[in-house]
Amino acid sequence: MDILNALNWRYATKKMSGEPVSQELVDQIIEAAYLAPTSSGLQPFQIISISNKELREKIQPIAYGQSQIVDGSHVLVFASWDKYTAERIDFIYDHMNAERGLPSEATADYVQSLKDTYLNLPEEAQAAHTAKQAYIAFGVALTTAAVLKVDATPMEGFVNADLDKLLGLEEKGLKSAVILTLGHRATEGDWLQGMKKVRHPKEIFLTEIK
Ligand SMILES: Cc1cc2nc3c(=O)[nH]c(=O)nc-3n(C[C@H](O)[C@H](O)[C@H](O)COP(=O)(O)O)c2cc1C
């Protein structure tokens, strides 16, 4: 399926059938998110992939009862760093240099400039920046799911603090940013299925400067 057909096929599925998504397809969706670009390559987030039914049943009330959490087969939680730290930045660049066979001096000035920038921001702004990076990968995952004909519901409709508590994210220096629920669409009972996809008029959305 070409990319635009895939993006027209996908919709924010409101009712999943209960048929599980194969782990092989889920792995490809996660791999796509893993390969997403991030600012300075810091990749300041993790994905928690939850197929465990009992845990998803605990997440459902935190997500205002949304049925896709349990009727889908996987919940991907995009959890971003609560803040930047010198250790986190060093870890990424030490790893990058080691993998590329470069000495740490190769990136020392750049790493210092990252620390000067991020560590001086208020913590709230740091968390907003890390969450933005998670959303890039989230978009890539959502698109990849569509290409693979896997249905997905992007979700911000949940109580972040409660999900963080349930998953013990605070102890890990993480905050839930957004959820992607994966499954296969039900053939009946979904009010959105088959409805026209509506976006802003193109002339509002796009300004072309030639
Ligand atoms: C970041 C984000 C959060 C969303 N949160 C929810 C949600 O909690 N529950 C839901 O049913 N849909 C949610 N949606 C779906 C949007 O309402 C939907 O993507 C939008 O109306 C466009 O429709 P389409 O995705 O079917 O093309 C969310 C979408 C995004 C991108």
The ligand as an SDF file (V2000), in Angstrom:
LIG
                    3D

 31 33  0  0  0  0  0  0  0  0999 V2000
   -1.8090   13.2300   20.2430 C   0  0  0  0  0  0  0  0  0  0  0  0
   -3.1820   12.7080   19.9830 C   0  0  0  0  0  0  0  0  0  0  0  0
   -4.0170   12.3710   21.0410 C   0  0  0  0  0  0  0  0  0  0  0  0
   -5.2630   11.8120   20.8030 C   0  0  0  0  0  0  0  0  0  0  0  0
   -6.0200   11.3470   21.8560 N   0  0  0  0  0  0  0  0  0  0  0  0
   -7.1230   10.5850   21.5910 C   0  0  0  0  0  0  0  0  0  0  0  0
   -7.7700    9.8510   22.6140 C   0  0  0  0  0  0  0  0  0  0  0  0
   -7.4040    9.8900   23.7880 O   0  0  0  0  0  0  0  0  0  0  0  0
   -8.8380    9.0790   22.2670 N   0  0  0  0  0  0  0  0  0  0  0  0
   -9.2770    8.9690   20.9730 C   0  0  0  0  0  0  0  0  0  0  0  0
  -10.2280    8.2290   20.7240 O   0  0  0  0  0  0  0  0  0  0  0  0
   -8.6820    9.6610   19.9820 N   0  0  0  0  0  0  0  0  0  0  0  0
   -7.6040   10.4380   20.2570 C   0  0  0  0  0  0  0  0  0  0  0  0
   -6.9610   11.0870   19.2330 N   0  0  0  0  0  0  0  0  0  0  0  0
   -7.4650   10.9570   17.8730 C   0  0  0  0  0  0  0  0  0  0  0  0
   -7.8360   12.2860   17.2000 C   0  0  0  0  0  0  0  0  0  0  0  0
   -9.0470   12.7660   17.6720 O   0  0  0  0  0  0  0  0  0  0  0  0
   -7.8590   12.0200   15.6900 C   0  0  0  0  0  0  0  0  0  0  0  0
   -6.5690   11.6340   15.2920 O   0  0  0  0  0  0  0  0  0  0  0  0
   -8.2910   13.2390   14.8750 C   0  0  0  0  0  0  0  0  0  0  0  0
   -9.6060   13.5780   15.1730 O   0  0  0  0  0  0  0  0  0  0  0  0
   -8.1480   12.9680   13.3880 C   0  0  0  0  0  0  0  0  0  0  0  0
   -8.8500   11.8250   13.0100 O   0  0  0  0  0  0  0  0  0  0  0  0
   -8.1670   10.5420   12.3430 P   0  0  0  0  0  0  0  0  0  0  0  0
   -6.9940   10.1950   13.2040 O   0  0  0  0  0  0  0  0  0  0  0  0
   -9.2220    9.4880   12.3920 O   0  0  0  0  0  0  0  0  0  0  0  0
   -7.7350   10.8960   10.9700 O   0  0  0  0  0  0  0  0  0  0  0  0
   -5.7160   11.6720   19.4700 C   0  0  0  0  0  0  0  0  0  0  0  0
   -4.8720   12.0310   18.4130 C   0  0  0  0  0  0  0  0  0  0  0  0
   -3.6190   12.5180   18.6570 C   0  0  0  0  0  0  0  0  0  0  0  0
   -2.7220   12.8070   17.4840 C   0  0  0  0  0  0  0  0  0  0  0  0
  1  2  1  0
  2  3  1  0
  2 30  2  0
  3  4  2  0
  4  5  1  0
  4 28  1  0
  5  6  2  0
  6  7  1  0
  6 13  1  0
  7  8  2  0
  7  9  1  0
  9 10  1  0
 10 11  2  0
 10 12  1  0
 12 13  2  0
 13 14  1  0
 14 15  1  0
 14 28  1  0
 15 16  1  0
 16 17  1  0
 16 18  1  0
 18 19  1  0
 18 20  1  0
 20 21  1  0
 20 22  1  0
 22 23  1  0
 23 24  1  0
 24 25  2  0
 24 26  1  0
 24 27  1  0
 28 29  2  0
 29 30  1  0
 30 31  1  0
M  END
$$$$
